[in-house]
Amino acid sequence: MSEGPGQAIGLAMDVRDDHQVGLGVSEVVERFGGLDVLVNNAGLGMRTVNPSSSPALIGVGLQARQNAGSRCLRRSRGRAGGD
């Protein structure tokens, strides 16, 4: 995001990996001084869904939300509106 009053960064990671998510959240907090908003926009670019793709779909669909949500919630507690 380069226009407008706000700032944003994009981070590449495997959102199914809680450790990678934690590193990403730490980078955001260090760079911006806190965390106010989470845009949980993870997905897989798959043309077809088959039984072998199920673990990846479930991981991104469920585990990623859990990882990002819990990591960000811990960092936003105590900030205005973060309780």
C-alpha positions as CSV (number, residue, x, y, z in Angstrom):
1,M,0.0,0.0,0.0
2,S,1.7,3.1,-1.1
3,E,-1.1,5.6,-1.4
4,G,-3.3,7.1,1.3
5,P,-2.8,7.8,4.9
6,G,-2.1,4.2,6.1
7,Q,0.7,1.8,5.7
8,A,0.6,-1.9,5.2
9,I,3.1,-4.7,4.3
10,G,2.6,-8.1,2.9
11,L,4.4,-11.1,4.4
12,A,4.9,-14.5,2.7
13,M,4.7,-17.5,4.9
14,D,3.1,-20.9,5.3
15,V,0.1,-19.8,7.5
16,R,-0.4,-23.4,8.6
17,D,2.9,-23.1,10.5
18,D,2.3,-21.4,13.8
19,H,6.0,-20.5,14.2
20,Q,6.1,-18.7,10.8
21,V,2.9,-16.9,11.8
22,G,4.4,-15.8,15.1
23,L,7.5,-14.5,13.3
24,G,5.3,-12.5,10.9
25,V,3.2,-11.0,13.7
26,S,6.4,-10.1,15.6
27,E,7.8,-8.3,12.4
28,V,4.6,-6.3,12.1
29,V,4.6,-5.3,15.8
30,E,8.3,-4.3,15.6
31,R,7.8,-2.3,12.4
32,F,4.6,-0.5,13.3
33,G,4.7,-0.5,17.1
34,G,1.6,-2.6,17.5
35,L,-1.2,-4.5,15.7
36,D,-4.6,-3.1,15.1
37,V,-6.1,-5.1,12.2
38,L,-5.7,-8.7,10.9
39,V,-6.7,-9.4,7.3
40,N,-6.7,-13.2,7.2
41,N,-6.6,-13.7,3.4
42,A,-4.9,-17.0,3.0
43,G,-5.9,-19.4,0.2
44,L,-4.6,-21.9,-2.2
45,G,-4.5,-21.4,-6.0
46,M,-5.9,-24.7,-7.0
47,R,-7.7,-25.5,-10.2
48,T,-9.1,-28.8,-9.0
49,V,-9.9,-30.2,-5.6
50,N,-9.2,-33.9,-5.1
51,P,-8.7,-36.2,-2.1
52,S,-5.0,-35.6,-2.0
53,S,-5.5,-31.8,-1.7
54,S,-7.8,-32.1,1.3
55,P,-5.1,-31.8,4.1
56,A,-3.8,-28.6,2.5
57,L,-7.3,-27.1,2.1
58,I,-8.1,-28.0,5.7
59,G,-4.8,-26.6,7.0
60,V,-5.2,-23.3,5.2
61,G,-8.9,-23.1,5.9
62,L,-8.9,-23.9,9.6
63,Q,-5.4,-24.1,11.1
64,A,-4.3,-20.8,9.5
65,R,-7.2,-18.9,11.0
66,Q,-6.4,-20.4,14.4
67,N,-2.7,-19.5,14.2
68,A,-3.2,-16.0,12.9
69,G,-6.2,-15.2,15.2
70,S,-4.5,-16.4,18.4
71,R,-1.2,-14.8,17.7
72,C,-2.7,-11.5,16.8
73,L,-5.1,-11.5,19.7
74,R,-2.3,-12.0,22.1
75,R,-0.4,-9.0,20.6
76,S,-3.5,-6.7,20.5
77,R,-4.7,-7.2,24.1
78,G,-4.1,-4.1,26.2
79,R,-4.2,-1.8,23.2
80,A,-7.2,0.5,22.7
81,G,-10.1,-1.7,21.6
82,G,-8.0,-4.9,21.9
83,D,-9.8,-6.4,24.9
